[in-house]
Amino acid sequence: QVQLVESGGGLVQAGGSLRLSCAASGSFFRLNVMGWFRQAPGKQRELVATITSGGSTNYADSVKGRFTISRDNAKNTVYLQMNSLKPDDTAVYYCNANVGLFVGPRDYWGQGTQVTVSS
């Protein structure tokens, strides 16, 4: 069983910063691509950023230059540093990981953490 546990969400004023963390635990031999997605009320879940095990990153256009994704492979943890936050960034943020298991790769999701940006 693999678990992803997120932390770091909260309420912040526009222009502020937050750092999200997502720690993976359980029985697996590899974490492949990890990423962050978000879902605002009434909208579909959307990609925010991804990072490969080698450190290559990809960002949604809406967060480029403001958000930074990183990972600590020794701690099985992925981070999302969010700066210059805007009210449009308000959403539930979900961690995602493609996990290498003996039965093959599988995708897992965290439970989500609320980020609210006030104007």
C-alpha positions, 0 to 999 in steps of 0.5 A, a space after each residue: 500500500 502506498 500513501 501520499 500525505 500532503 501538508 502546507 496548505 492554508 489561507 494567505 493574502 494575495 502576493 503571499 507565499 506558501 510551500 506544500 509538501 507531499 511525502 510518500 510512504 509504503 512498499 515500493 521500489 521507485 518513485 517516477 514522475 511526481 506532481 501537483 494538480 489543483 481543482 477549484 470549485 466548479 472546475 476540472 482538476 488541472 495540472 500545476 507542475 510535474 518533476 521527474 526522478 531526474 529533476 526535469 520539470 514542467 509547469 502550467 503556463 498560469 504558474 510559470 515564474 511563480 511556482 517551483 516544484 522540487 523533490 528530495 528523493 532520499 525523503 520520498 518527498 515532493 514540494 511546491 513553493 508558491 510565490 506571488 499567489 493570486 486569488 485565482 490560485 485558490 483550489 484544493 491541491 493534490 499530490 500525484 505520484 507514479 510509483 514503481 511496484 513489482 506488479 508494474 507502475 501505478 498512479 497514486 493521489 494524496 487527499 488534497 490540501 486547501 489553498 485559499 488566497 484572499 484579495 
